[in-house]
Structure formats: C-alpha cells, structure tokens
Amino acid sequence: MNKWGLDAEETNIKILSTSTSEFLGGTSAKLLAGDEMSVYELYHGMMLPSGNDAAQTLGIWVGNL
C-alpha cells in the first residue's frame, strides 16, 4: 500500500491516449490507447529501456487522483 491506499498489483490503469508519446523522445513500450495495465506492470515498464510511455501514463493518472 502507498499513501493513496492503492495496491500496485491490484490497481489497473487504462491507457487513455498515446497522442503525446511521439513528443517524449527516447524509447517506448508501445502502449496503446485502451490497453489496461496494473500500476505494478507500469513500474516495471519504467525500469526497462522502454519506459517513457509507462512513466507518462503513471504521471497523468497520478496527476488526476
């Protein structure tokens, strides 16, 4: 559990848009709008060389809590 009371393995996030991914630069995990992943899976995506879009997805989601 974290300060929001969320379980990273049980909390799923739906990827809303990939429209800004091309502006991030770097590499991508090729997440697509409509994909659904757990916070835990996105954490792992951020640790791989393909983590820019995973980090963006989590940032947008946390910013809207």
PDB file of N, CA, C and O in Angstrom:
ATOM      1  N   MET A   1       0.836  -1.190   0.000  1.00  0.00           N
ATOM      2  CA  MET A   1       0.000   0.000   0.000  1.00  0.00           C
ATOM      3  C   MET A   1       0.878   1.250   0.000  1.00  0.00           C
ATOM      4  O   MET A   1       1.965   1.264   0.578  1.00  0.00           O
ATOM      5  N   ASN A   2       0.398   2.268  -0.642  1.00  0.00           N
ATOM      6  CA  ASN A   2       1.106   3.534  -0.642  1.00  0.00           C
ATOM      7  C   ASN A   2       0.249   4.595   0.048  1.00  0.00           C
ATOM      8  O   ASN A   2      -0.777   4.264   0.641  1.00  0.00           O
ATOM      9  N   LYS A   3       0.646   5.838  -0.021  1.00  0.00           N
ATOM     10  CA  LYS A   3      -0.076   6.882   0.709  1.00  0.00           C
ATOM     11  C   LYS A   3      -1.499   7.100   0.192  1.00  0.00           C
ATOM     12  O   LYS A   3      -2.321   7.700   0.884  1.00  0.00           O
ATOM     13  N   TRP A   4      -1.797   6.616  -1.023  1.00  0.00           N
ATOM     14  CA  TRP A   4      -3.153   6.735  -1.550  1.00  0.00           C
ATOM     15  C   TRP A   4      -4.003   5.528  -1.182  1.00  0.00           C
ATOM     16  O   TRP A   4      -5.193   5.485  -1.496  1.00  0.00           O
ATOM     17  N   GLY A   5      -3.401   4.552  -0.522  1.00  0.00           N
ATOM     18  CA  GLY A   5      -4.123   3.342  -0.170  1.00  0.00           C
ATOM     19  C   GLY A   5      -4.353   2.413  -1.344  1.00  0.00           C
ATOM     20  O   GLY A   5      -5.294   1.619  -1.335  1.00  0.00           O
ATOM     21  N   LEU A   6      -3.501   2.505  -2.355  1.00  0.00           N
ATOM     22  CA  LEU A   6      -3.653   1.680  -3.545  1.00  0.00           C
ATOM     23  C   LEU A   6      -2.699   0.491  -3.507  1.00  0.00           C
ATOM     24  O   LEU A   6      -1.559   0.607  -3.056  1.00  0.00           O
ATOM     25  N   ASP A   7      -3.168  -0.620  -3.973  1.00  0.00           N
ATOM     26  CA  ASP A   7      -2.338  -1.808  -4.115  1.00  0.00           C
ATOM     27  C   ASP A   7      -1.828  -1.831  -5.554  1.00  0.00           C
ATOM     28  O   ASP A   7      -2.619  -1.958  -6.489  1.00  0.00           O
ATOM     29  N   ALA A   8      -0.528  -1.711  -5.735  1.00  0.00           N
ATOM     30  CA  ALA A   8       0.064  -1.584  -7.071  1.00  0.00           C
ATOM     31  C   ALA A   8      -0.235  -2.782  -7.962  1.00  0.00           C
ATOM     32  O   ALA A   8      -0.309  -2.638  -9.183  1.00  0.00           O
ATOM     33  N   GLU A   9      -0.408  -3.956  -7.376  1.00  0.00           N
ATOM     34  CA  GLU A   9      -0.682  -5.138  -8.192  1.00  0.00           C
ATOM     35  C   GLU A   9      -2.157  -5.270  -8.532  1.00  0.00           C
ATOM     36  O   GLU A   9      -2.504  -5.928  -9.513  1.00  0.00           O
ATOM     37  N   GLU A  10      -3.022  -4.664  -7.748  1.00  0.00           N
ATOM     38  CA  GLU A  10      -4.462  -4.795  -7.949  1.00  0.00           C
ATOM     39  C   GLU A  10      -5.097  -3.584  -8.620  1.00  0.00           C
ATOM     40  O   GLU A  10      -6.228  -3.671  -9.096  1.00  0.00           O
ATOM     41  N   THR A  11      -4.392  -2.455  -8.666  1.00  0.00           N
ATOM     42  CA  THR A  11      -4.941  -1.235  -9.257  1.00  0.00           C
ATOM     43  C   THR A  11      -4.585  -1.184 -10.731  1.00  0.00           C
ATOM     44  O   THR A  11      -3.413  -1.087 -11.093  1.00  0.00           O
ATOM     45  N   ASN A  12      -5.597  -1.250 -11.577  1.00  0.00           N
ATOM     46  CA  ASN A  12      -5.375  -1.209 -13.024  1.00  0.00           C
ATOM     47  C   ASN A  12      -5.632   0.189 -13.555  1.00  0.00           C
ATOM     48  O   ASN A  12      -6.508   0.908 -13.073  1.00  0.00           O
ATOM     49  N   ILE A  13      -4.854   0.555 -14.554  1.00  0.00           N
ATOM     50  CA  ILE A  13      -4.975   1.851 -15.210  1.00  0.00           C
ATOM     51  C   ILE A  13      -5.217   1.600 -16.687  1.00  0.00           C
ATOM     52  O   ILE A  13      -4.532   0.793 -17.315  1.00  0.00           O
ATOM     53  N   LYS A  14      -6.187   2.292 -17.227  1.00  0.00           N
ATOM     54  CA  LYS A  14      -6.454   2.202 -18.661  1.00  0.00           C
ATOM     55  C   LYS A  14      -5.685   3.314 -19.356  1.00  0.00           C
ATOM     56  O   LYS A  14      -5.800   4.482 -18.985  1.00  0.00           O
ATOM     57  N   ILE A  15      -4.905   2.950 -20.361  1.00  0.00           N
ATOM     58  CA  ILE A  15      -4.144   3.937 -21.115  1.00  0.00           C
ATOM     59  C   ILE A  15      -5.160   4.714 -21.955  1.00  0.00           C
ATOM     60  O   ILE A  15      -5.850   4.140 -22.797  1.00  0.00           O
ATOM     61  N   LEU A  16      -5.244   6.021 -21.718  1.00  0.00           N
ATOM     62  CA  LEU A  16      -6.261   6.834 -22.374  1.00  0.00           C
ATOM     63  C   LEU A  16      -5.851   7.286 -23.761  1.00  0.00           C
ATOM     64  O   LEU A  16      -6.670   7.318 -24.680  1.00  0.00           O
ATOM     65  N   SER A  17      -4.582   7.636 -23.912  1.00  0.00           N
ATOM     66  CA  SER A  17      -4.154   8.192 -25.185  1.00  0.00           C
ATOM     67  C   SER A  17      -2.659   7.971 -25.352  1.00  0.00           C
ATOM     68  O   SER A  17      -1.904   7.960 -24.379  1.00  0.00           O
ATOM     69  N   THR A  18      -2.254   7.800 -26.575  1.00  0.00           N
ATOM     70  CA  THR A  18      -0.829   7.743 -26.875  1.00  0.00           C
ATOM     71  C   THR A  18      -0.436   8.931 -27.732  1.00  0.00           C
ATOM     72  O   THR A  18       0.647   8.945 -28.315  1.00  0.00           O
ATOM     73  N   SER A  19      -1.303   9.925 -27.813  1.00  0.00           N
ATOM     74  CA  SER A  19      -1.080  11.031 -28.736  1.00  0.00           C
ATOM     75  C   SER A  19       0.142  11.868 -28.407  1.00  0.00           C
ATOM     76  O   SER A  19       0.722  12.470 -29.311  1.00  0.00           O
ATOM     77  N   THR A  20       0.563  11.929 -27.132  1.00  0.00           N
ATOM     78  CA  THR A  20       1.741  12.733 -26.802  1.00  0.00           C
ATOM     79  C   THR A  20       3.017  11.898 -26.759  1.00  0.00           C
ATOM     80  O   THR A  20       4.102  12.448 -26.574  1.00  0.00           O
ATOM     81  N   SER A  21       2.908  10.596 -26.924  1.00  0.00           N
ATOM     82  CA  SER A  21       4.086   9.733 -26.833  1.00  0.00           C
ATOM     83  C   SER A  21       5.161  10.083 -27.845  1.00  0.00           C
ATOM     84  O   SER A  21       6.350   9.965 -27.548  1.00  0.00           O
ATOM     85  N   GLU A  22       4.763  10.512 -29.041  1.00  0.00           N
ATOM     86  CA  GLU A  22       5.763  10.837 -30.057  1.00  0.00           C
ATOM     87  C   GLU A  22       6.590  12.059 -29.678  1.00  0.00           C
ATOM     88  O   GLU A  22       7.664  12.274 -30.240  1.00  0.00           O
ATOM     89  N   PHE A  23       6.100  12.869 -28.723  1.00  0.00           N
ATOM     90  CA  PHE A  23       6.825  14.064 -28.294  1.00  0.00           C
ATOM     91  C   PHE A  23       7.766  13.795 -27.126  1.00  0.00           C
ATOM     92  O   PHE A  23       8.555  14.661 -26.748  1.00  0.00           O
ATOM     93  N   LEU A  24       7.684  12.582 -26.549  1.00  0.00           N
ATOM     94  CA  LEU A  24       8.513  12.257 -25.387  1.00  0.00           C
ATOM     95  C   LEU A  24       9.971  12.039 -25.753  1.00  0.00           C
ATOM     96  O   LEU A  24      10.861  12.371 -24.969  1.00  0.00           O
ATOM     97  N   GLY A  25      10.221  11.503 -26.896  1.00  0.00           N
ATOM     98  CA  GLY A  25      11.580  11.126 -27.255  1.00  0.00           C
ATOM     99  C   GLY A  25      11.960   9.835 -26.550  1.00  0.00           C
ATOM    100  O   GLY A  25      11.175   9.307 -25.763  1.00  0.00           O
ATOM    101  N   GLY A  26      13.126   9.333 -26.818  1.00  0.00           N
ATOM    102  CA  GLY A  26      13.565   8.098 -26.186  1.00  0.00           C
ATOM    103  C   GLY A  26      12.809   6.897 -26.723  1.00  0.00           C
ATOM    104  O   GLY A  26      12.267   6.924 -27.828  1.00  0.00           O
ATOM    105  N   THR A  27      12.784   5.858 -25.931  1.00  0.00           N
ATOM    106  CA  THR A  27      12.158   4.614 -26.363  1.00  0.00           C
ATOM    107  C   THR A  27      10.777   4.470 -25.747  1.00  0.00           C
ATOM    108  O   THR A  27      10.389   5.237 -24.866  1.00  0.00           O
ATOM    109  N   SER A  28      10.049   3.486 -26.220  1.00  0.00           N
ATOM    110  CA  SER A  28       8.658   3.305 -25.818  1.00  0.00           C
ATOM    111  C   SER A  28       8.359   1.824 -25.654  1.00  0.00           C
ATOM    112  O   SER A  28       8.947   0.981 -26.331  1.00  0.00           O
ATOM    113  N   ALA A  29       7.432   1.516 -24.741  1.00  0.00           N
ATOM    114  CA  ALA A  29       6.955   0.140 -24.581  1.00  0.00           C
ATOM    115  C   ALA A  29       5.815  -0.154 -25.548  1.00  0.00           C
ATOM    116  O   ALA A  29       5.239  -1.242 -25.529  1.00  0.00           O
ATOM    117  N   LYS A  30       5.493   0.821 -26.393  1.00  0.00           N
ATOM    118  CA  LYS A  30       4.435   0.684 -27.402  1.00  0.00           C
ATOM    119  C   LYS A  30       3.062   0.466 -26.760  1.00  0.00           C
ATOM    120  O   LYS A  30       2.271  -0.347 -27.238  1.00  0.00           O
ATOM    121  N   LEU A  31       2.783   1.201 -25.669  1.00  0.00           N
ATOM    122  CA  LEU A  31       1.469   1.141 -25.057  1.00  0.00           C
ATOM    123  C   LEU A  31       0.463   1.779 -25.998  1.00  0.00           C
ATOM    124  O   LEU A  31       0.748   2.792 -26.637  1.00  0.00           O
ATOM    125  N   LEU A  32      -0.709   1.180 -26.076  1.00  0.00           N
ATOM    126  CA  LEU A  32      -1.744   1.672 -26.973  1.00  0.00           C
ATOM    127  C   LEU A  32      -2.943   2.157 -26.176  1.00  0.00           C
ATOM    128  O   LEU A  32      -3.248   1.623 -25.109  1.00  0.00           O
ATOM    129  N   ALA A  33      -3.618   3.165 -26.697  1.00  0.00           N
ATOM    130  CA  ALA A  33      -4.841   3.639 -26.064  1.00  0.00           C
ATOM    131  C   ALA A  33      -5.808   2.473 -25.923  1.00  0.00           C
ATOM    132  O   ALA A  33      -6.028   1.717 -26.869  1.00  0.00           O
ATOM    133  N   GLY A  34      -6.378   2.333 -24.741  1.00  0.00           N
ATOM    134  CA  GLY A  34      -7.291   1.229 -24.466  1.00  0.00           C
ATOM    135  C   GLY A  34      -6.631   0.069 -23.743  1.00  0.00           C
ATOM    136  O   GLY A  34      -7.324  -0.744 -23.131  1.00  0.00           O
ATOM    137  N   ASP A  35      -5.294  -0.029 -23.799  1.00  0.00           N
ATOM    138  CA  ASP A  35      -4.597  -1.061 -23.022  1.00  0.00           C
ATOM    139  C   ASP A  35      -4.885  -0.835 -21.544  1.00  0.00           C
ATOM    140  O   ASP A  35      -5.089   0.301 -21.114  1.00  0.00           O
ATOM    141  N   GLU A  36      -4.902  -1.899 -20.776  1.00  0.00           N
ATOM    142  CA  GLU A  36      -5.080  -1.785 -19.337  1.00  0.00           C
ATOM    143  C   GLU A  36      -3.967  -2.557 -18.653  1.00  0.00           C
ATOM    144  O   GLU A  36      -3.737  -3.732 -18.938  1.00  0.00           O
ATOM    145  N   MET A  37      -3.276  -1.870 -17.739  1.00  0.00           N
ATOM    146  CA  MET A  37      -2.145  -2.474 -17.030  1.00  0.00           C
ATOM    147  C   MET A  37      -2.218  -2.096 -15.570  1.00  0.00           C
ATOM    148  O   MET A  37      -2.805  -1.078 -15.204  1.00  0.00           O
ATOM    149  N   SER A  38      -1.611  -2.937 -14.734  1.00  0.00           N
ATOM    150  CA  SER A  38      -1.558  -2.598 -13.312  1.00  0.00           C
ATOM    151  C   SER A  38      -0.451  -1.571 -13.081  1.00  0.00           C
ATOM    152  O   SER A  38       0.469  -1.431 -13.887  1.00  0.00           O
ATOM    153  N   VAL A  39      -0.563  -0.860 -11.963  1.00  0.00           N
ATOM    154  CA  VAL A  39       0.478   0.086 -11.575  1.00  0.00           C
ATOM    155  C   VAL A  39       1.808  -0.656 -11.477  1.00  0.00           C
ATOM    156  O   VAL A  39       2.842  -0.137 -11.898  1.00  0.00           O
ATOM    157  N   TYR A  40       1.787  -1.849 -10.933  1.00  0.00           N
ATOM    158  CA  TYR A  40       2.976  -2.679 -10.792  1.00  0.00           C
ATOM    159  C   TYR A  40       3.637  -2.932 -12.152  1.00  0.00           C
ATOM    160  O   TYR A  40       4.856  -2.820 -12.287  1.00  0.00           O
ATOM    161  N   GLU A  41       2.819  -3.275 -13.160  1.00  0.00           N
ATOM    162  CA  GLU A  41       3.364  -3.519 -14.501  1.00  0.00           C
ATOM    163  C   GLU A  41       3.960  -2.238 -15.092  1.00  0.00           C
ATOM    164  O   GLU A  41       4.994  -2.282 -15.760  1.00  0.00           O
ATOM    165  N   LEU A  42       3.312  -1.107 -14.847  1.00  0.00           N
ATOM    166  CA  LEU A  42       3.842   0.153 -15.350  1.00  0.00           C
ATOM    167  C   LEU A  42       5.141   0.527 -14.646  1.00  0.00           C
ATOM    168  O   LEU A  42       6.048   1.075 -15.272  1.00  0.00           O
ATOM    169  N   TYR A  43       5.241   0.232 -13.328  1.00  0.00           N
ATOM    170  CA  TYR A  43       6.506   0.449 -12.605  1.00  0.00           C
ATOM    171  C   TYR A  43       7.632  -0.308 -13.296  1.00  0.00           C
ATOM    172  O   TYR A  43       8.710   0.239 -13.526  1.00  0.00           O
ATOM    173  N   HIS A  44       7.369  -1.587 -13.629  1.00  0.00           N
ATOM    174  CA  HIS A  44       8.380  -2.394 -14.302  1.00  0.00           C
ATOM    175  C   HIS A  44       8.703  -1.838 -15.681  1.00  0.00           C
ATOM    176  O   HIS A  44       9.858  -1.862 -16.105  1.00  0.00           O
ATOM    177  N   GLY A  45       7.700  -1.342 -16.379  1.00  0.00           N
ATOM    178  CA  GLY A  45       7.935  -0.731 -17.691  1.00  0.00           C
ATOM    179  C   GLY A  45       8.840   0.481 -17.596  1.00  0.00           C
ATOM    180  O   GLY A  45       9.628   0.742 -18.505  1.00  0.00           O
ATOM    181  N   MET A  46       8.735   1.225 -16.504  1.00  0.00           N
ATOM    182  CA  MET A  46       9.581   2.405 -16.329  1.00  0.00           C
ATOM    183  C   MET A  46      11.033   2.028 -16.062  1.00  0.00           C
ATOM    184  O   MET A  46      11.934   2.820 -16.338  1.00  0.00           O
ATOM    185  N   MET A  47      11.273   0.838 -15.535  1.00  0.00           N
ATOM    186  CA  MET A  47      12.642   0.413 -15.229  1.00  0.00           C
ATOM    187  C   MET A  47      13.360  -0.173 -16.436  1.00  0.00           C
ATOM    188  O   MET A  47      14.577  -0.357 -16.406  1.00  0.00           O
ATOM    189  N   LEU A  48      12.627  -0.463 -17.482  1.00  0.00           N
ATOM    190  CA  LEU A  48      13.216  -1.007 -18.703  1.00  0.00           C
ATOM    191  C   LEU A  48      13.607   0.133 -19.627  1.00  0.00           C
ATOM    192  O   LEU A  48      13.156   1.263 -19.437  1.00  0.00           O
ATOM    193  N   PRO A  49      14.425  -0.140 -20.610  1.00  0.00           N
ATOM    194  CA  PRO A  49      14.788   0.921 -21.558  1.00  0.00           C
ATOM    195  C   PRO A  49      13.591   1.470 -22.320  1.00  0.00           C
ATOM    196  O   PRO A  49      13.716   2.479 -23.014  1.00  0.00           O
ATOM    197  N   SER A  50      12.441   0.828 -22.207  1.00  0.00           N
ATOM    198  CA  SER A  50      11.264   1.271 -22.948  1.00  0.00           C
ATOM    199  C   SER A  50      10.241   1.949 -22.044  1.00  0.00           C
ATOM    200  O   SER A  50       9.039   1.790 -22.252  1.00  0.00           O
ATOM    201  N   GLY A  51      10.695   2.699 -21.052  1.00  0.00           N
ATOM    202  CA  GLY A  51       9.792   3.174 -20.026  1.00  0.00           C
ATOM    203  C   GLY A  51       9.206   4.557 -20.157  1.00  0.00           C
ATOM    204  O   GLY A  51       8.443   4.958 -19.278  1.00  0.00           O
ATOM    205  N   ASN A  52       9.510   5.316 -21.194  1.00  0.00           N
ATOM    206  CA  ASN A  52       9.000   6.682 -21.261  1.00  0.00           C
ATOM    207  C   ASN A  52       7.480   6.748 -21.285  1.00  0.00           C
ATOM    208  O   ASN A  52       6.894   7.579 -20.592  1.00  0.00           O
ATOM    209  N   ASP A  53       6.828   5.889 -22.067  1.00  0.00           N
ATOM    210  CA  ASP A  53       5.379   5.951 -22.131  1.00  0.00           C
ATOM    211  C   ASP A  53       4.740   5.415 -20.854  1.00  0.00           C
ATOM    212  O   ASP A  53       3.662   5.868 -20.467  1.00  0.00           O
ATOM    213  N   ALA A  54       5.388   4.459 -20.197  1.00  0.00           N
ATOM    214  CA  ALA A  54       4.875   3.963 -18.909  1.00  0.00           C
ATOM    215  C   ALA A  54       4.940   5.072 -17.863  1.00  0.00           C
ATOM    216  O   ALA A  54       4.000   5.252 -17.088  1.00  0.00           O
ATOM    217  N   ALA A  55       6.037   5.807 -17.838  1.00  0.00           N
ATOM    218  CA  ALA A  55       6.178   6.918 -16.896  1.00  0.00           C
ATOM    219  C   ALA A  55       5.148   8.002 -17.184  1.00  0.00           C
ATOM    220  O   ALA A  55       4.563   8.563 -16.256  1.00  0.00           O
ATOM    221  N   GLN A  56       4.922   8.299 -18.446  1.00  0.00           N
ATOM    222  CA  GLN A  56       3.931   9.299 -18.818  1.00  0.00           C
ATOM    223  C   GLN A  56       2.532   8.860 -18.375  1.00  0.00           C
ATOM    224  O   GLN A  56       1.774   9.665 -17.834  1.00  0.00           O
ATOM    225  N   THR A  57       2.188   7.593 -18.599  1.00  0.00           N
ATOM    226  CA  THR A  57       0.877   7.088 -18.214  1.00  0.00           C
ATOM    227  C   THR A  57       0.663   7.214 -16.721  1.00  0.00           C
ATOM    228  O   THR A  57      -0.391   7.676 -16.285  1.00  0.00           O
ATOM    229  N   LEU A  58       1.655   6.807 -15.920  1.00  0.00           N
ATOM    230  CA  LEU A  58       1.523   6.931 -14.467  1.00  0.00           C
ATOM    231  C   LEU A  58       1.452   8.383 -14.032  1.00  0.00           C
ATOM    232  O   LEU A  58       0.687   8.723 -13.130  1.00  0.00           O
ATOM    233  N   GLY A  59       2.229   9.232 -14.654  1.00  0.00           N
ATOM    234  CA  GLY A  59       2.213  10.654 -14.297  1.00  0.00           C
ATOM    235  C   GLY A  59       0.849  11.290 -14.536  1.00  0.00           C
ATOM    236  O   GLY A  59       0.349  12.040 -13.698  1.00  0.00           O
ATOM    237  N   ILE A  60       0.261  10.988 -15.671  1.00  0.00           N
ATOM    238  CA  ILE A  60      -1.072  11.526 -15.985  1.00  0.00           C
ATOM    239  C   ILE A  60      -2.098  10.985 -14.995  1.00  0.00           C
ATOM    240  O   ILE A  60      -2.934  11.734 -14.490  1.00  0.00           O
ATOM    241  N   TRP A  61      -2.036   9.695 -14.722  1.00  0.00           N
ATOM    242  CA  TRP A  61      -3.004   9.068 -13.828  1.00  0.00           C
ATOM    243  C   TRP A  61      -2.896   9.623 -12.412  1.00  0.00           C
ATOM    244  O   TRP A  61      -3.905   9.996 -11.814  1.00  0.00           O
ATOM    245  N   VAL A  62      -1.676   9.679 -11.870  1.00  0.00           N
ATOM    246  CA  VAL A  62      -1.475  10.200 -10.505  1.00  0.00           C
ATOM    247  C   VAL A  62      -1.881  11.664 -10.443  1.00  0.00           C
ATOM    248  O   VAL A  62      -2.442  12.099  -9.437  1.00  0.00           O
ATOM    249  N   GLY A  63      -1.617  12.431 -11.484  1.00  0.00           N
ATOM    250  CA  GLY A  63      -1.993  13.833 -11.513  1.00  0.00           C
ATOM    251  C   GLY A  63      -3.494  14.065 -11.471  1.00  0.00           C
ATOM    252  O   GLY A  63      -3.949  15.151 -11.111  1.00  0.00           O
ATOM    253  N   ASN A  64      -4.254  13.060 -11.835  1.00  0.00           N
ATOM    254  CA  ASN A  64      -5.710  13.181 -11.829  1.00  0.00           C
ATOM    255  C   ASN A  64      -6.365  12.547 -10.614  1.00  0.00           C
ATOM    256  O   ASN A  64      -7.593  12.499 -10.544  1.00  0.00           O
ATOM    257  N   LEU A  65      -5.583  12.055  -9.648  1.00  0.00           N
ATOM    258  CA  LEU A  65      -6.175  11.447  -8.447  1.00  0.00           C
ATOM    259  C   LEU A  65      -6.841  12.499  -7.604  1.00  0.00           C
ATOM    260  O   LEU A  65      -7.397  12.186  -6.552  1.00  0.00           O
TER     261      LEU A  65
END
